[in-house]
Amino acid sequence: MRLGLIVSMIAMAVLVATAQAEIYKCVDAHGGVGFSDKPCNSLESGGAVSVRAPLANSAPQGRNQHDEATDQLLSIDVPALEREAQRDMDSSDVDTKKRGRELAVLVRQQKLAAEALRAAKAEQAATAQKYQQAIDRFSR
């Protein structure tokens, strides 16, 4: 049960970490404008564009499933799982040792996913701050 929870939390973190993408605005020789997830080719001008977050008052109120999944991932007791993995790996039972090794791998993946998630949340907060500053500038 615990192993399944860890695997699902890691999967959620990977999805969160990979959800961000760069968007490129490209203008061809005839003035046609296009948007892509890939950089402009040599015959086009343009580059990466900033994607603006929705206005604060247009965002749904309250917490959503994404917030809850993030909280669950970040609240996993990694040291306890590391101890459990080590205890299992120290066992004389072959199946228990195997389970311990698998758990140790999953714990390492969870730690990496949590680090990526924290970095993404920090980047999201910085982007929101920049966005708010831009709104403030244009609202004057």
VOMI-364626 format. One record per atom (N, C-alpha, C): residue in three letters; x, y, z. Coordinates in steps of 0.1 Angstrom, whole numbers, padded with zeros to 4 digits, always signed. Layout:
# residues N
AlaXYZ...
This chain:
# residues 140
Met+0008-0012+0000Met+0000+0000+0000Met+0009+0013+0000Arg+0018+0013+0009Arg+0027+0024+0010Arg+0035+0026-0003Leu+0040+0015-0008Leu+0048+0015-0021Leu+0039+0021-0032Gly+0027+0017-0033Gly+0018+0023-0043Gly+0016+0038-0042Leu+0014+0042-0029Leu+0013+0057-0027Leu+0025+0064-0031Ile+0037+0059-0028Ile+0049+0065-0032Ile+0050+0066-0047Val+0047+0055-0054Val+0048+0055-0069Val+0039+0065-0075Ser+0026+0066-0069Ser+0017+0076-0075Ser+0021+0090-0072Met+0027+0093-0061Met+0032+0106-0057Met+0043+0110-0067Ile+0052+0101-0069Ile+0063+0103-0078Ile+0058+0106-0092Ala+0049+0099-0097Ala+0043+0101-0110Ala+0037+0115-0111Met+0030+0119-0100Met+0023+0132-0100Met+0034+0143-0101Ala+0045+0141-0093Ala+0056+0151-0093Ala+0062+0152-0107Val+0064+0141-0114Val+0070+0141-0127Val+0061+0149-0137Leu+0048+0147-0136Leu+0039+0154-0144Leu+0039+0169-0142Val+0040+0172-0129Val+0040+0186-0125Val+0053+0193-0131Ala+0064+0186-0129Ala+0077+0192-0133Ala+0078+0193-0148Thr+0072+0184-0155Thr+0073+0185-0170Thr+0062+0193-0176Ala+0053+0198-0169Ala+0041+0205-0174Ala+0045+0219-0180Gln+0056+0225-0176Gln+0060+0238-0181Gln+0067+0236-0195Ala+0064+0245-0204Ala+0071+0245-0217Ala+0073+0259-0222Glu+0083+0261-0230Glu+0086+0274-0236Glu+0077+0275-0249Ile+0073+0287-0251Ile+0065+0290-0263Ile+0072+0300-0272Tyr+0073+0298-0285Tyr+0080+0307-0294Tyr+0071+0313-0304Lys+0073+0326-0306Lys+0065+0334-0316Lys+0075+0336-0328Cys+0071+0331-0339Cys+0079+0332-0351Cys+0072+0340-0362Val+0080+0349-0369Val+0074+0357-0380Val+0082+0353-0392Asp+0074+0348-0403Asp+0081+0344-0415Asp+0084+0357-0424Ala+0090+0354-0436Ala+0094+0365-0445Ala+0082+0373-0450His+0070+0367-0450His+0058+0374-0455His+0050+0381-0444Gly+0056+0381-0432Gly+0049+0387-0420Gly+0039+0378-0413Gly+0038+0365-0417Gly+0029+0356-0410Gly+0035+0353-0397Val+0026+0353-0387Val+0030+0350-0373Val+0025+0336-0369Gly+0034+0329-0363Gly+0030+0315-0358Gly+0036+0313-0344Phe+0030+0304-0337Phe+0034+0300-0324Phe+0038+0285-0323Ser+0048+0282-0316Ser+0053+0268-0316Ser+0060+0265-0303Asp+0061+0252-0300Asp+0069+0248-0288Asp+0083+0246-0292Lys+0087+0248-0304Lys+0101+0247-0309Lys+0106+0261-0313Pro+0119+0263-0312Pro+0125+0276-0316Pro+0122+0279-0331Cys+0122+0291-0335Cys+0121+0295-0348Cys+0132+0290-0357Asn+0129+0287-0370Asn+0140+0282-0378Asn+0147+0294-0384Ser+0158+0292-0392Ser+0167+0302-0397Ser+0160+0312-0406Leu+0148+0308-0412Leu+0141+0317-0421Leu+0131+0326-0414Glu+0130+0324-0402Glu+0120+0332-0394Glu+0127+0340-0383Ser+0120+0351-0380Ser+0125+0359-0368Ser+0116+0357-0357Gly+0120+0360-0345Gly+0112+0359-0333Gly+0120+0352-0322Gly+0113+0347-0312Gly+0119+0340-0301Gly+0109+0336-0291Ala+0114+0333-0279Ala+0106+0328-0268Ala+0097+0340-0263Val+0085+0337-0260Val+0076+0347-0254Val+0072+0343-0240Ser+0069+0353-0232Ser+0064+0351-0219Ser+0049+0348-0220Val+0045+0338-0213Val+0031+0334-0212Val+0026+0340-0199Arg+0015+0348-0200Arg+0010+0354-0188Arg+0000+0345-0181Ala+0002+0345-0168Ala-0008+0338-0160Ala-0021+0345-0160Pro-0032+0338-0157Pro-0045+0345-0157Pro-0045+0355-0145Leu-0054+0365-0146Leu-0055+0375-0136Leu-0059+0368-0123Ala-0054+0374-0112Ala-0056+0368-0099Ala-0071+0365-0096Asn-0079+0375-0100Asn-0094+0374-0097Asn-0101+0364-0106Ser-0094+0360-0117Ser-0101+0350-0126Ser-0097+0336-0122Ala-0088+0334-0113Ala-0084+0320-0109Ala-0095+0314-0100Pro-0096+0301-0101Pro-0106+0295-0092Pro-0102+0297-0077Gln-0112+0299-0069Gln-0109+0301-0055Gln-0107+0287-0048Gly-0099+0288-0037Gly-0097+0276-0029Gly-0086+0267-0035Arg-0084+0256-0028Arg-0074+0246-0032Arg-0080+0236-0042Asn-0071+0231-0051Asn-0076+0221-0060Asn-0068+0208-0058Gln-0071+0198-0067Gln-0065+0185-0065Gln-0050+0186-0067His-0045+0195-0076His-0031+0197-0078His-0024+0201-0066Asp-0030+0211-0058Asp-0024+0215-0046Asp-0024+0204-0036Glu-0034+0196-0035Glu-0034+0185-0025Glu-0024+0174-0029Ala-0022+0171-0042Ala-0012+0162-0046Ala+0002+0167-0043Thr+0004+0180-0045Thr+0017+0186-0041Thr+0020+0185-0026Asp+0010+0188-0018Asp+0012+0187-0004Asp+0015+0173+0000Gln+0008+0163-0006Gln+0010+0149-0002Gln+0025+0145-0006Leu+0029+0149-0018Leu+0043+0145-0022Leu+0053+0151-0012Leu+0051+0164-0009Leu+0061+0171+0000Leu+0060+0166+0014Ser+0049+0160+0018Ser+0048+0156+0032Ser+0052+0141+0035Ile+0057+0134+0025Ile+0061+0120+0027Ile+0073+0121+0036Asp+0073+0112+0046Asp+0084+0111+0056Asp+0095+0103+0050Val+0104+0110+0043Val+0115+0104+0036Val+0125+0097+0045Pro+0129+0103+0056Pro+0138+0096+0065Pro+0132+0082+0070Ala+0119+0082+0073Ala+0113+0070+0078Ala+0113+0059+0067Leu+0111+0063+0055Leu+0111+0054+0044Leu+0126+0049+0041Glu+0135+0058+0043Glu+0149+0054+0041Glu+0153+0044+0052Arg+0149+0046+0064Arg+0151+0036+0075Arg+0145+0023+0072Glu+0132+0023+0067Glu+0125+0011+0063Glu+0132+0004+0052Ala+0137+0011+0042Ala+0144+0004+0031Ala+0157-0002+0036Gln+0164+0005+0044Gln+0177-0001+0050Gln+0174-0013+0058Arg+0164-0012+0066Arg+0160-0024+0075Arg+0157-0036+0066Asp+0149-0033+0055Asp+0146-0044+0046Asp+0158-0050+0039Met+0167-0041+0035Met+0179-0045+0028Met+0188-0053+0037Asp+0188-0050+0050Asp+0196-0058+0060Asp+0190-0071+0063Ser+0178-0074+0059Ser+0171-0087+0062Ser+0178-0099+0055Ser+0176-0110+0061Ser+0182-0122+0055Ser+0173-0128+0045Asp+0160-0124+0045Asp+0151-0129+0035Asp+0153-0122+0022Val+0154-0130+0011Val+0157-0125-0002Val+0146-0116-0007Asp+0133-0120-0005Asp+0122-0111-0010Asp+0122-0098-0003Thr+0125-0098+0010Thr+0125-0086+0018Thr+0136-0077+0014Lys+0148-0083+0011Lys+0159-0075+0006Lys+0156-0068-0008Lys+0149-0076-0016Lys+0145-0070-0029Lys+0135-0059-0027Arg+0126-0060-0018Arg+0116-0050-0015Arg+0124-0037-0010Gly+0134-0040-0002Gly+0142-0028+0004Gly+0149-0021-0007Arg+0155-0028-0017Arg+0162-0021-0028Arg+0152-0014-0036Glu+0140-0019-0039Glu+0130-0012-0047Glu+0126+0000-0040Leu+0123-0001-0027Leu+0119+0011-0019Leu+0130+0021-0019Ala+0142+0017-0018Ala+0153+0027-0017Ala+0154+0035-0031Val+0151+0028-0042Val+0151+0035-0055Val+0139+0045-0055Leu+0128+0040-0051Leu+0116+0049-0051Leu+0118+0061-0042Val+0124+0059-0030Val+0127+0070-0021Val+0136+0080-0028Arg+0146+0076-0035Arg+0155+0085-0042Arg+0148+0092-0053Gln+0139+0085-0060Gln+0131+0092-0070Gln+0122+0102-0064Gln+0116+0099-0053Gln+0107+0108-0046Gln+0115+0121-0042Lys+0127+0119-0037Lys+0135+0131-0032Lys+0138+0140-0044Leu+0142+0134-0056Leu+0144+0142-0068Leu+0131+0149-0073Ala+0120+0142-0072Ala+0108+0148-0076Ala+0104+0159-0067Ala+0106+0157-0054Ala+0103+0168-0045Ala+0112+0180-0047Glu+0124+0178-0050Glu+0133+0189-0053Glu+0129+0197-0066Ala+0125+0189-0076Ala+0120+0195-0088Ala+0107+0203-0086Leu+0099+0197-0078Leu+0086+0204-0074Leu+0088+0217-0067Arg+0097+0217-0057Arg+0100+0229-0049Arg+0106+0240-0059Ala+0115+0236-0068Ala+0121+0245-0077Ala+0110+0251-0086Ala+0101+0242-0091Ala+0090+0247-0099Ala+0080+0257-0092Lys+0078+0254-0079Lys+0069+0263-0071Lys+0076+0276-0069Ala+0089+0276-0067Ala+0097+0288-0065Ala+0096+0297-0078Glu+0098+0290-0089Glu+0098+0297-0102Glu+0084+0302-0105Gln+0074+0294-0101Gln+0060+0299-0103Gln+0057+0311-0095Ala+0062+0312-0082Ala+0060+0323-0074Ala+0068+0335-0079Ala+0080+0333-0085Ala+0087+0345-0090Ala+0080+0350-0103Thr+0074+0341-0111Thr+0067+0345-0123Thr+0054+0353-0119Ala+0048+0348-0109Ala+0035+0355-0104Ala+0039+0369-0099Gln+0050+0370-0092Gln+0054+0383-0087Gln+0057+0393-0099Lys+0065+0388-0109Lys+0068+0396-0121Lys+0055+0400-0128Tyr+0046+0391-0129Tyr+0033+0393-0136Tyr+0025+0404-0128Gln+0025+0403-0115Gln+0018+0413-0107Gln+0025+0427-0109Gln+0038+0427-0109Gln+0045+0440-0111Gln+0042+0446-0125Ala+0041+0438-0135Ala+0037+0443-0148Ala+0023+0448-0148Ile+0014+0441-0141Ile+0000+0446-0140Ile+0000+0459-0133Asp+0007+0460-0122Asp+0008+0473-0115Asp+0013+0484-0123Arg+0023+0481-0131Arg+0029+0492-0140Arg+0019+0497-0150Phe+0012+0487-0156Phe+0002+0491-0167Phe-0011+0497-0161Ser-0013+0494-0148Ser-0026+0499-0142Ser-0025+0514-0138Arg-0013+0519-0138Arg-0012+0533-0134Arg-0018+0543-0143
